[in-house]
Amino acid sequence: MRIDKAMELLRSSDQTIQEIARLVGYSNGNYFSKVFHKKIGMSPGQFRESKHTVPVDHIVVD
């Protein structure tokens, strides 16, 4: 859930990666970047620049 919220913030705001990390519950921006990269396959900065869509395996259907 935190990564999903981070993706939303990366797309919709110009807050720094450190600020987004804190907003979604990570006290360390470097650790957030590592977790984000492992889950999404690219760094938060790359994700923001690419304007990437959400990968299919991250779509939640209620």
Phi, psi and omega in degrees: 000321181295321180293321177300315178296320178298318178299318178299314180293322179297324180283325192253355182227168175248024176293153179291163177300319179300316180296316179296318178304313180295319182297328181263007170105011177257129180277344183238117181296327179293319178294318176304313180299320179296314179295317180300314181298319181296320183281321189258335178094007175204161181288162177302321179296317177296319179300314181298315182292327184280345186053040183298150173273167180289129177301148184305322183286000177253003179279130180251127179248124179275000000 
